[in-house]
Amino acid sequence: MGKIMRFFKECGAELKKVVWPSRADVVSSVKVVLVSTIVIAVILGLLDLAFVTGMNYIF
């Protein structure tokens, strides 16, 4: 039981050392992820449309 308590105490001590990002950093990172996800989705959608159109034209 002592090892478990020591483990949790050490976890708490390590978490106090962590430098957490500011709210502004998190918001800007989320914006980058959302915009890049949307851009990639649009590109893949256009590629899919092009391939489907090409296949329908061929067959």
N, CA, C, O and CB atoms as a CASP TS submission, in Angstrom:
PFRMAT TS
TARGET T0000
AUTHOR 0000-0000-0000
METHOD Language model
MODEL 1
PARENT N/A
ATOM      1  N   MET     1       0.832  -1.199   0.000  1.00  0.00           N
ATOM      2  CA  MET     1       0.000   0.000   0.000  1.00  0.00           C
ATOM      3  C   MET     1       0.871   1.255   0.000  1.00  0.00           C
ATOM      4  O   MET     1       0.486   2.285  -0.553  1.00  0.00           O
ATOM      5  CB  MET     1      -0.944   0.002   1.217  1.00  0.00           C
ATOM      6  N   GLY     2       2.035   1.163   0.617  1.00  0.00           N
ATOM      7  CA  GLY     2       2.941   2.310   0.673  1.00  0.00           C
ATOM      8  C   GLY     2       3.463   2.705  -0.697  1.00  0.00           C
ATOM      9  O   GLY     2       3.667   3.885  -0.984  1.00  0.00           O
ATOM     10  N   LYS     3       3.678   1.697  -1.544  1.00  0.00           N
ATOM     11  CA  LYS     3       4.175   1.978  -2.895  1.00  0.00           C
ATOM     12  C   LYS     3       3.137   2.739  -3.713  1.00  0.00           C
ATOM     13  O   LYS     3       3.476   3.621  -4.502  1.00  0.00           O
ATOM     14  CB  LYS     3       4.553   0.673  -3.610  1.00  0.00           C
ATOM     15  N   ILE     4       1.871   2.388  -3.515  1.00  0.00           N
ATOM     16  CA  ILE     4       0.805   3.065  -4.249  1.00  0.00           C
ATOM     17  C   ILE     4       0.713   4.520  -3.822  1.00  0.00           C
ATOM     18  O   ILE     4       0.575   5.407  -4.664  1.00  0.00           O
ATOM     19  CB  ILE     4      -0.542   2.359  -4.028  1.00  0.00           C
ATOM     20  N   MET     5       0.788   4.772  -2.529  1.00  0.00           N
ATOM     21  CA  MET     5       0.726   6.154  -2.029  1.00  0.00           C
ATOM     22  C   MET     5       1.919   6.963  -2.534  1.00  0.00           C
ATOM     23  O   MET     5       1.774   8.122  -2.924  1.00  0.00           O
ATOM     24  CB  MET     5       0.689   6.172  -0.482  1.00  0.00           C
ATOM     25  N   ARG     6       3.100   6.342  -2.524  1.00  0.00           N
ATOM     26  CA  ARG     6       4.287   7.037  -3.017  1.00  0.00           C
ATOM     27  C   ARG     6       4.154   7.361  -4.502  1.00  0.00           C
ATOM     28  O   ARG     6       4.563   8.428  -4.960  1.00  0.00           O
ATOM     29  CB  ARG     6       5.542   6.191  -2.773  1.00  0.00           C
ATOM     30  N   PHE     7       3.567   6.411  -5.247  1.00  0.00           N
ATOM     31  CA  PHE     7       3.352   6.626  -6.679  1.00  0.00           C
ATOM     32  C   PHE     7       2.491   7.863  -6.916  1.00  0.00           C
ATOM     33  O   PHE     7       2.825   8.703  -7.751  1.00  0.00           O
ATOM     34  CB  PHE     7       2.692   5.390  -7.318  1.00  0.00           C
ATOM     35  N   PHE     8       1.375   7.978  -6.178  1.00  0.00           N
ATOM     36  CA  PHE     8       0.486   9.114  -6.374  1.00  0.00           C
ATOM     37  C   PHE     8       1.127  10.422  -5.912  1.00  0.00           C
ATOM     38  O   PHE     8       0.895  11.466  -6.522  1.00  0.00           O
ATOM     39  CB  PHE     8      -0.820   8.887  -5.634  1.00  0.00           C
ATOM     40  N   LYS     9       1.911  10.385  -4.869  1.00  0.00           N
ATOM     41  CA  LYS     9       2.618  11.591  -4.418  1.00  0.00           C
ATOM     42  C   LYS     9       3.629  12.044  -5.469  1.00  0.00           C
ATOM     43  O   LYS     9       3.763  13.237  -5.740  1.00  0.00           O
ATOM     44  CB  LYS     9       3.331  11.332  -3.069  1.00  0.00           C
ATOM     45  N   GLU    10       4.338  11.078  -6.057  1.00  0.00           N
ATOM     46  CA  GLU    10       5.309  11.420  -7.096  1.00  0.00           C
ATOM     47  C   GLU    10       4.616  11.935  -8.355  1.00  0.00           C
ATOM     48  O   GLU    10       5.125  12.834  -9.024  1.00  0.00           O
ATOM     49  CB  GLU    10       6.176  10.205  -7.434  1.00  0.00           C
ATOM     50  N   CYS    11       3.466  11.369  -8.675  1.00  0.00           N
ATOM     51  CA  CYS    11       2.694  11.861  -9.832  1.00  0.00           C
ATOM     52  C   CYS    11       2.277  13.306  -9.612  1.00  0.00           C
ATOM     53  O   CYS    11       2.387  14.132 -10.518  1.00  0.00           O
ATOM     54  CB  CYS    11       1.444  10.979 -10.078  1.00  0.00           C
ATOM     55  N   GLY    12       1.801  13.612  -8.420  1.00  0.00           N
ATOM     56  CA  GLY    12       1.416  14.989  -8.100  1.00  0.00           C
ATOM     57  C   GLY    12       2.592  15.930  -8.181  1.00  0.00           C
ATOM     58  O   GLY    12       2.463  17.049  -8.679  1.00  0.00           O
ATOM     59  N   ALA    13       3.764  15.480  -7.686  1.00  0.00           N
ATOM     60  CA  ALA    13       4.954  16.324  -7.738  1.00  0.00           C
ATOM     61  C   ALA    13       5.377  16.583  -9.178  1.00  0.00           C
ATOM     62  O   ALA    13       5.784  17.696  -9.511  1.00  0.00           O
ATOM     63  CB  ALA    13       6.103  15.676  -6.960  1.00  0.00           C
ATOM     64  N   GLU    14       5.286  15.572 -10.033  1.00  0.00           N
ATOM     65  CA  GLU    14       5.654  15.754 -11.440  1.00  0.00           C
ATOM     66  C   GLU    14       4.675  16.668 -12.155  1.00  0.00           C
ATOM     67  O   GLU    14       5.084  17.475 -12.990  1.00  0.00           O
ATOM     68  CB  GLU    14       5.718  14.407 -12.153  1.00  0.00           C
ATOM     69  N   LEU    15       3.390  16.557 -11.842  1.00  0.00           N
ATOM     70  CA  LEU    15       2.402  17.422 -12.485  1.00  0.00           C
ATOM     71  C   LEU    15       2.574  18.883 -12.095  1.00  0.00           C
ATOM     72  O   LEU    15       2.204  19.774 -12.860  1.00  0.00           O
ATOM     73  CB  LEU    15       1.003  16.964 -12.132  1.00  0.00           C
ATOM     74  N   LYS    16       3.123  19.137 -10.933  1.00  0.00           N
ATOM     75  CA  LYS    16       3.388  20.523 -10.526  1.00  0.00           C
ATOM     76  C   LYS    16       4.532  21.125 -11.326  1.00  0.00           C
ATOM     77  O   LYS    16       4.634  22.347 -11.434  1.00  0.00           O
ATOM     78  CB  LYS    16       3.709  20.590  -9.030  1.00  0.00           C
ATOM     79  N   LYS    17       5.389  20.288 -11.887  1.00  0.00           N
ATOM     80  CA  LYS    17       6.521  20.767 -12.681  1.00  0.00           C
ATOM     81  C   LYS    17       6.127  21.096 -14.124  1.00  0.00           C
ATOM     82  O   LYS    17       6.856  21.794 -14.831  1.00  0.00           O
ATOM     83  CB  LYS    17       7.628  19.726 -12.679  1.00  0.00           C
ATOM     84  N   VAL    18       4.988  20.596 -14.546  1.00  0.00           N
ATOM     85  CA  VAL    18       4.564  20.771 -15.938  1.00  0.00           C
ATOM     86  C   VAL    18       4.249  22.242 -16.200  1.00  0.00           C
ATOM     87  O   VAL    18       3.595  22.899 -15.390  1.00  0.00           O
ATOM     88  CB  VAL    18       3.327  19.885 -16.256  1.00  0.00           C
ATOM     89  N   VAL    19       4.718  22.749 -17.336  1.00  0.00           N
ATOM     90  CA  VAL    19       4.394  24.111 -17.763  1.00  0.00           C
ATOM     91  C   VAL    19       3.196  23.992 -18.694  1.00  0.00           C
ATOM     92  O   VAL    19       3.331  23.581 -19.846  1.00  0.00           O
ATOM     93  CB  VAL    19       5.628  24.827 -18.476  1.00  0.00           C
ATOM     94  N   TRP    20       2.024  24.356 -18.185  1.00  0.00           N
ATOM     95  CA  TRP    20       0.797  24.225 -18.953  1.00  0.00           C
ATOM     96  C   TRP    20       0.671  25.391 -19.923  1.00  0.00           C
ATOM     97  O   TRP    20       1.057  26.511 -19.589  1.00  0.00           O
ATOM     98  CB  TRP    20      -0.426  24.157 -18.022  1.00  0.00           C
ATOM     99  N   PRO    21       0.133  25.148 -21.126  1.00  0.00           N
ATOM    100  CA  PRO    21      -0.028  26.238 -22.099  1.00  0.00           C
ATOM    101  C   PRO    21      -1.107  27.218 -21.639  1.00  0.00           C
ATOM    102  O   PRO    21      -2.026  26.865 -20.900  1.00  0.00           O
ATOM    103  CB  PRO    21      -0.384  25.671 -23.495  1.00  0.00           C
ATOM    104  N   SER    22      -0.963  28.446 -22.095  1.00  0.00           N
ATOM    105  CA  SER    22      -1.963  29.454 -21.751  1.00  0.00           C
ATOM    106  C   SER    22      -3.222  29.221 -22.584  1.00  0.00           C
ATOM    107  O   SER    22      -3.214  28.464 -23.555  1.00  0.00           O
ATOM    108  CB  SER    22      -1.409  30.889 -21.981  1.00  0.00           C
ATOM    109  N   ARG    23      -4.290  29.882 -22.186  1.00  0.00           N
ATOM    110  CA  ARG    23      -5.554  29.738 -22.914  1.00  0.00           C
ATOM    111  C   ARG    23      -5.392  30.214 -24.354  1.00  0.00           C
ATOM    112  O   ARG    23      -5.944  29.609 -25.273  1.00  0.00           O
ATOM    113  CB  ARG    23      -6.681  30.529 -22.213  1.00  0.00           C
ATOM    114  N   ALA    24      -4.641  31.290 -24.554  1.00  0.00           N
ATOM    115  CA  ALA    24      -4.435  31.818 -25.908  1.00  0.00           C
ATOM    116  C   ALA    24      -3.683  30.804 -26.772  1.00  0.00           C
ATOM    117  O   ALA    24      -4.000  30.640 -27.950  1.00  0.00           O
ATOM    118  CB  ALA    24      -3.659  33.155 -25.858  1.00  0.00           C
ATOM    119  N   ASP    25      -2.691  30.126 -26.196  1.00  0.00           N
ATOM    120  CA  ASP    25      -1.952  29.112 -26.950  1.00  0.00           C
ATOM    121  C   ASP    25      -2.864  27.958 -27.365  1.00  0.00           C
ATOM    122  O   ASP    25      -2.799  27.475 -28.495  1.00  0.00           O
ATOM    123  CB  ASP    25      -0.778  28.581 -26.117  1.00  0.00           C
ATOM    124  N   VAL    26      -3.713  27.527 -26.434  1.00  0.00           N
ATOM    125  CA  VAL    26      -4.615  26.418 -26.736  1.00  0.00           C
ATOM    126  C   VAL    26      -5.609  26.820 -27.817  1.00  0.00           C
ATOM    127  O   VAL    26      -5.875  26.044 -28.735  1.00  0.00           O
ATOM    128  CB  VAL    26      -5.359  25.964 -25.470  1.00  0.00           C
ATOM    129  N   VAL    27      -6.157  28.023 -27.715  1.00  0.00           N
ATOM    130  CA  VAL    27      -7.142  28.484 -28.704  1.00  0.00           C
ATOM    131  C   VAL    27      -6.501  28.579 -30.083  1.00  0.00           C
ATOM    132  O   VAL    27      -7.107  28.172 -31.074  1.00  0.00           O
ATOM    133  CB  VAL    27      -7.734  29.854 -28.294  1.00  0.00           C
ATOM    134  N   SER    28      -5.287  29.110 -30.159  1.00  0.00           N
ATOM    135  CA  SER    28      -4.638  29.228 -31.466  1.00  0.00           C
ATOM    136  C   SER    28      -4.307  27.854 -32.042  1.00  0.00           C
ATOM    137  O   SER    28      -4.409  27.654 -33.252  1.00  0.00           O
ATOM    138  CB  SER    28      -3.362  30.071 -31.353  1.00  0.00           C
ATOM    139  N   SER    29      -3.917  26.917 -31.202  1.00  0.00           N
ATOM    140  CA  SER    29      -3.640  25.559 -31.679  1.00  0.00           C
ATOM    141  C   SER    29      -4.913  24.887 -32.194  1.00  0.00           C
ATOM    142  O   SER    29      -4.884  24.193 -33.210  1.00  0.00           O
ATOM    143  CB  SER    29      -3.015  24.714 -30.557  1.00  0.00           C
ATOM    144  N   VAL    30      -6.018  25.092 -31.497  1.00  0.00           N
ATOM    145  CA  VAL    30      -7.285  24.513 -31.941  1.00  0.00           C
ATOM    146  C   VAL    30      -7.694  25.105 -33.283  1.00  0.00           C
ATOM    147  O   VAL    30      -8.193  24.388 -34.150  1.00  0.00           O
ATOM    148  CB  VAL    30      -8.388  24.750 -30.893  1.00  0.00           C
ATOM    149  N   LYS    31      -7.488  26.405 -33.460  1.00  0.00           N
ATOM    150  CA  LYS    31      -7.823  27.037 -34.735  1.00  0.00           C
ATOM    151  C   LYS    31      -7.000  26.446 -35.874  1.00  0.00           C
ATOM    152  O   LYS    31      -7.530  26.177 -36.952  1.00  0.00           O
ATOM    153  CB  LYS    31      -7.599  28.548 -34.656  1.00  0.00           C
ATOM    154  N   VAL    32      -5.715  26.245 -35.638  1.00  0.00           N
ATOM    155  CA  VAL    32      -4.847  25.674 -36.669  1.00  0.00           C
ATOM    156  C   VAL    32      -5.318  24.272 -37.035  1.00  0.00           C
ATOM    157  O   VAL    32      -5.379  23.925 -38.214  1.00  0.00           O
ATOM    158  CB  VAL    32      -3.380  25.639 -36.192  1.00  0.00           C
ATOM    159  N   VAL    33      -5.648  23.471 -36.038  1.00  0.00           N
ATOM    160  CA  VAL    33      -6.098  22.098 -36.294  1.00  0.00           C
ATOM    161  C   VAL    33      -7.415  22.106 -37.071  1.00  0.00           C
ATOM    162  O   VAL    33      -7.566  21.349 -38.030  1.00  0.00           O
ATOM    163  CB  VAL    33      -6.263  21.322 -34.964  1.00  0.00           C
ATOM    164  N   LEU    34      -8.361  22.941 -36.675  1.00  0.00           N
ATOM    165  CA  LEU    34      -9.653  22.988 -37.361  1.00  0.00           C
ATOM    166  C   LEU    34      -9.510  23.441 -38.811  1.00  0.00           C
ATOM    167  O   LEU    34     -10.096  22.840 -39.711  1.00  0.00           O
ATOM    168  CB  LEU    34     -10.607  23.919 -36.621  1.00  0.00           C
ATOM    169  N   VAL    35      -8.739  24.489 -39.037  1.00  0.00           N
ATOM    170  CA  VAL    35      -8.567  25.000 -40.403  1.00  0.00           C
ATOM    171  C   VAL    35      -7.859  23.968 -41.271  1.00  0.00           C
ATOM    172  O   VAL    35      -8.270  23.734 -42.408  1.00  0.00           O
ATOM    173  CB  VAL    35      -7.772  26.325 -40.396  1.00  0.00           C
ATOM    174  N   SER    36      -6.806  23.351 -40.756  1.00  0.00           N
ATOM    175  CA  SER    36      -6.090  22.364 -41.561  1.00  0.00           C
ATOM    176  C   SER    36      -6.965  21.146 -41.834  1.00  0.00           C
ATOM    177  O   SER    36      -6.892  20.571 -42.920  1.00  0.00           O
ATOM    178  CB  SER    36      -4.797  21.938 -40.859  1.00  0.00           C
ATOM    179  N   THR    37      -7.785  20.745 -40.876  1.00  0.00           N
ATOM    180  CA  THR    37      -8.691  19.617 -41.088  1.00  0.00           C
ATOM    181  C   THR    37      -9.711  19.928 -42.168  1.00  0.00           C
ATOM    182  O   THR    37      -9.996  19.083 -43.016  1.00  0.00           O
ATOM    183  CB  THR    37      -9.403  19.252 -39.790  1.00  0.00           C
ATOM    184  N   ILE    38     -10.259  21.127 -42.146  1.00  0.00           N
ATOM    185  CA  ILE    38     -11.239  21.525 -43.158  1.00  0.00           C
ATOM    186  C   ILE    38     -10.596  21.595 -44.535  1.00  0.00           C
ATOM    187  O   ILE    38     -11.183  21.137 -45.515  1.00  0.00           O
ATOM    188  CB  ILE    38     -11.868  22.879 -42.800  1.00  0.00           C
ATOM    189  N   VAL    39      -9.401  22.159 -44.622  1.00  0.00           N
ATOM    190  CA  VAL    39      -8.706  22.269 -45.914  1.00  0.00           C
ATOM    191  C   VAL    39      -8.423  20.881 -46.485  1.00  0.00           C
ATOM    192  O   VAL    39      -8.654  20.636 -47.669  1.00  0.00           O
ATOM    193  CB  VAL    39      -7.383  23.065 -45.759  1.00  0.00           C
ATOM    194  N   ILE    40      -7.930  19.986 -45.657  1.00  0.00           N
ATOM    195  CA  ILE    40      -7.621  18.633 -46.134  1.00  0.00           C
ATOM    196  C   ILE    40      -8.900  17.906 -46.541  1.00  0.00           C
ATOM    197  O   ILE    40      -8.905  17.174 -47.530  1.00  0.00           O
ATOM    198  CB  ILE    40      -6.873  17.828 -45.045  1.00  0.00           C
ATOM    199  N   ALA    41      -9.984  18.101 -45.789  1.00  0.00           N
ATOM    200  CA  ALA    41     -11.263  17.466 -46.143  1.00  0.00           C
ATOM    201  C   ALA    41     -11.767  17.965 -47.494  1.00  0.00           C
ATOM    202  O   ALA    41     -12.270  17.179 -48.297  1.00  0.00           O
ATOM    203  CB  ALA    41     -12.320  17.738 -45.055  1.00  0.00           C
ATOM    204  N   VAL    42     -11.636  19.259 -47.747  1.00  0.00           N
ATOM    205  CA  VAL    42     -12.077  19.813 -49.028  1.00  0.00           C
ATOM    206  C   VAL    42     -11.224  19.254 -50.170  1.00  0.00           C
ATOM    207  O   VAL    42     -11.752  18.888 -51.220  1.00  0.00           O
ATOM    208  CB  VAL    42     -12.003  21.359 -49.006  1.00  0.00           C
ATOM    209  N   ILE    43      -9.916  19.190 -49.965  1.00  0.00           N
ATOM    210  CA  ILE    43      -9.027  18.657 -50.999  1.00  0.00           C
ATOM    211  C   ILE    43      -9.364  17.197 -51.298  1.00  0.00           C
ATOM    212  O   ILE    43      -9.449  16.801 -52.460  1.00  0.00           O
ATOM    213  CB  ILE    43      -7.553  18.787 -50.565  1.00  0.00           C
ATOM    214  N   LEU    44      -9.554  16.400 -50.250  1.00  0.00           N
ATOM    215  CA  LEU    44      -9.893  14.989 -50.472  1.00  0.00           C
ATOM    216  C   LEU    44     -11.260  14.839 -51.120  1.00  0.00           C
ATOM    217  O   LEU    44     -11.456  13.950 -51.949  1.00  0.00           O
ATOM    218  CB  LEU    44      -9.860  14.219 -49.153  1.00  0.00           C
ATOM    219  N   GLY    45     -12.200  15.688 -50.758  1.00  0.00           N
ATOM    220  CA  GLY    45     -13.515  15.653 -51.386  1.00  0.00           C
ATOM    221  C   GLY    45     -13.443  15.975 -52.862  1.00  0.00           C
ATOM    222  O   GLY    45     -14.108  15.333 -53.675  1.00  0.00           O
ATOM    223  N   LEU    46     -12.641  16.964 -53.214  1.00  0.00           N
ATOM    224  CA  LEU    46     -12.478  17.318 -54.631  1.00  0.00           C
ATOM    225  C   LEU    46     -11.784  16.207 -55.411  1.00  0.00           C
ATOM    226  O   LEU    46     -12.154  15.913 -56.548  1.00  0.00           O
ATOM    227  CB  LEU    46     -11.682  18.618 -54.765  1.00  0.00           C
ATOM    228  N   LEU    47     -10.774  15.591 -54.794  1.00  0.00           N
ATOM    229  CA  LEU    47     -10.111  14.462 -55.457  1.00  0.00           C
ATOM    230  C   LEU    47     -11.083  13.301 -55.664  1.00  0.00           C
ATOM    231  O   LEU    47     -11.088  12.671 -56.721  1.00  0.00           O
ATOM    232  CB  LEU    47      -8.896  13.993 -54.634  1.00  0.00           C
ATOM    233  N   ASP    48     -11.894  13.025 -54.663  1.00  0.00           N
ATOM    234  CA  ASP    48     -12.879  11.957 -54.790  1.00  0.00           C
ATOM    235  C   ASP    48     -13.865  12.265 -55.896  1.00  0.00           C
ATOM    236  O   ASP    48     -14.199  11.391 -56.696  1.00  0.00           O
ATOM    237  CB  ASP    48     -13.616  11.746 -53.474  1.00  0.00           C
ATOM    238  N   LEU    49     -14.331  13.493 -55.947  1.00  0.00           N
ATOM    239  CA  LEU    49     -15.262  13.901 -56.999  1.00  0.00           C
ATOM    240  C   LEU    49     -14.624  13.750 -58.379  1.00  0.00           C
ATOM    241  O   LEU    49     -15.267  13.295 -59.324  1.00  0.00           O
ATOM    242  CB  LEU    49     -15.716  15.356 -56.780  1.00  0.00           C
ATOM    243  N   ALA    50     -13.360  14.135 -58.481  1.00  0.00           N
ATOM    244  CA  ALA    50     -12.666  14.019 -59.764  1.00  0.00           C
ATOM    245  C   ALA    50     -12.526  12.562 -60.178  1.00  0.00           C
ATOM    246  O   ALA    50     -12.750  12.227 -61.342  1.00  0.00           O
ATOM    247  CB  ALA    50     -11.285  14.679 -59.688  1.00  0.00           C
ATOM    248  N   PHE    51     -12.158  11.689 -59.243  1.00  0.00           N
ATOM    249  CA  PHE    51     -12.011  10.271 -59.581  1.00  0.00           C
ATOM    250  C   PHE    51     -13.346   9.635 -59.950  1.00  0.00           C
ATOM    251  O   PHE    51     -13.414   8.845 -60.891  1.00  0.00           O
ATOM    252  CB  PHE    51     -11.385   9.514 -58.415  1.00  0.00           C
ATOM    253  N   VAL    52     -14.399   9.967 -59.224  1.00  0.00           N
ATOM    254  CA  VAL    52     -15.731   9.412 -59.537  1.00  0.00           C
ATOM    255  C   VAL    52     -16.190   9.905 -60.905  1.00  0.00           C
ATOM    256  O   VAL    52     -16.716   9.126 -61.700  1.00  0.00           O
ATOM    257  CB  VAL    52     -16.772   9.807 -58.444  1.00  0.00           C
ATOM    258  N   THR    53     -15.997  11.179 -61.182  1.00  0.00           N
ATOM    259  CA  THR    53     -16.368  11.711 -62.480  1.00  0.00           C
ATOM    260  C   THR    53     -15.574  11.061 -63.600  1.00  0.00           C
ATOM    261  O   THR    53     -16.120  10.736 -64.655  1.00  0.00           O
ATOM    262  CB  THR    53     -16.169  13.209 -62.506  1.00  0.00           C
ATOM    263  N   GLY    54     -14.291  10.874 -63.366  1.00  0.00           N
ATOM    264  CA  GLY    54     -13.434  10.196 -64.352  1.00  0.00           C
ATOM    265  C   GLY    54     -13.875   8.773 -64.597  1.00  0.00           C
ATOM    266  O   GLY    54     -13.924   8.334 -65.746  1.00  0.00           O
ATOM    267  N   MET    55     -14.193   8.047 -63.556  1.00  0.00           N
ATOM    268  CA  MET    55     -14.630   6.650 -63.701  1.00  0.00           C
ATOM    269  C   MET    55     -15.978   6.588 -64.427  1.00  0.00           C
ATOM    270  O   MET    55     -16.182   5.726 -65.281  1.00  0.00           O
ATOM    271  CB  MET    55     -14.736   5.961 -62.309  1.00  0.00           C
ATOM    272  N   ASN    56     -16.889   7.495 -64.093  1.00  0.00           N
ATOM    273  CA  ASN    56     -18.168   7.521 -64.789  1.00  0.00           C
ATOM    274  C   ASN    56     -18.002   7.877 -66.262  1.00  0.00           C
ATOM    275  O   ASN    56     -18.749   7.386 -67.108  1.00  0.00           O
ATOM    276  CB  ASN    56     -19.106   8.510 -64.120  1.00  0.00           C
ATOM    277  N   TYR    57     -17.038   8.719 -66.568  1.00  0.00           N
ATOM    278  CA  TYR    57     -16.790   9.106 -67.952  1.00  0.00           C
ATOM    279  C   TYR    57     -16.208   7.909 -68.737  1.00  0.00           C
ATOM    280  O   TYR    57     -16.575   7.670 -69.888  1.00  0.00           O
ATOM    281  CB  TYR    57     -15.820  10.330 -68.009  1.00  0.00           C
ATOM    282  N   ILE    58     -15.295   7.167 -68.088  1.00  0.00           N
ATOM    283  CA  ILE    58     -14.662   6.034 -68.757  1.00  0.00           C
ATOM    284  C   ILE    58     -15.648   4.888 -68.938  1.00  0.00           C
ATOM    285  O   ILE    58     -15.718   4.290 -70.011  1.00  0.00           O
ATOM    286  CB  ILE    58     -13.442   5.559 -67.965  1.00  0.00           C
ATOM    287  N   PHE    59     -16.403   4.583 -67.899  1.00  0.00           N
ATOM    288  CA  PHE    59     -17.308   3.444 -67.952  1.00  0.00           C
ATOM    289  C   PHE    59     -18.691   3.950 -68.199  1.00  0.00           C
ATOM    290  O   PHE    59     -19.632   3.160 -68.283  1.00  0.00           O
ATOM    291  CB  PHE    59     -17.254   2.611 -66.664  1.00  0.00           C
TER
END
